[in-house]
């Protein structure tokens, strides 16, 4: 074995680590963001169904949505929640929208904020 080959093996290892480490972090970060978006989407859909049952935007709907977001690891204070219209009757549409920001940090490559948006529509089930 030549003396120069030991140094090149070390250099190759360092270069591969510099390529594979950000790739590993990217997979983990984007997987976490995808999980967060799925949880936010499910919480939004449940809130829309509940808002349709109770007749629109009520404190109970917002409390249940905030609890679902908190259970998913999302801070509801940093979320923008919109429920429109405030009151719905039989078969009227109620729309629930939730927007949050997810921070992505991949070493040596990027650090950015990714906006996550979820919207769900349900029909009112309360006859007025």
N, C-alpha and C positions, 0 to 999 in steps of 0.2 A: 504494500500500500504506500502510495506516495504521500509525502508530507502535505502537499497542497490540497489533497482530497478531503482531509479532515476539516479544514476551514470552509470548503465549499459545502460540505454536508451541514455544517452549522448554519451557514448563510441560507441554504435552501429551507431548513427547518424554520428559521426566523421569518423568512418571506412567506412560507405557508401559514404560519401562525397569524401573520398580519393580514392574510386573505381570509382564513377560515374563522378567526375570532369575530370579526364584524359580521360575517355571514351567519354565524350561530346566534349572535345577539339580534340580528335582523329577524330571524325566524321566530325567536322568543318574543320580541317586541310586537311584531305584527300578529302573532298568534294571540297575544294578550289583548291587543286592540280589537281583533275580530271577536274574541270572547266577550269583551265589554260591549261591543256594538250589538251582538246577539242578545245579551241580557237586557240592554236598554230597549231594544226592539220588542222583546217579549213583555217587558214592564209597560211599555206604551200601549201595546195591544190589549193587555189586561185592563189598563186604566180606561181605554176607550169603551170596552165592554161594560165596565162598571159604571161609567158616566152615562151610558145608554140606559142602564137599569135604573139609576136613581134620578135621571132627568136632566143631566147636564153637569156644569161645573159647580161642584160643592166642596166644602172643606174635607169631607170624607174621601172624595176621589183624589184630591191632591195629597192627602195624608197617606193613602194607600200607595199612590205612585211614588212618593218620596221614600216610603218604607221599602218598596221593591227596588228602587235605585240604590238605596243604602245597602240592602242585602247583596246586591251585585258588585259592591265596592265602588260605587259612583257617588260622589258627594252631591246631594240634591241642591245644596246652596249654590253650586257652580253650574247648575243646569238651567236652561231656559225652557220653561214649561208653558205651553199655550193650549187652552181648551176652548173651542169655539163651536157653536154659540154657547152662551152661559146657561140657557134653558132650552131643552128639547122636548118635543112631544112624541106621540106615536109615529114611528117610521121616519122621523126627521134625522138628518145626519148630524153626528157629533164627531169632531175631529180633534185628536190629541196629538200634539207635536212636542218632541223633546230634542233639545240640542245640547251637546256637551263637546268639550275639547279633550283630546287624548294626546299626551306628550309622548313622542317617540325619540329615543336617544340610542343611536347605534355608534359605538366607539369608532373613531377615525373616519366616519363617513358623513353622518348627518344628525342633527337634532332639530326637530320640527314639531309643530302642533297640527294634529289631524282633526278636522271637525267631524263629529259623528251626529247624524240627523236621523230621527225615527219619526214616522207619522203613521197613525192608525185611524181608521174611520169605522164607526159603528152606527147602527140605526136605533133610534130611541124606542124603548120598550114600555114607556110610561104613558098611559092614556090620560090626557088632561081634558 
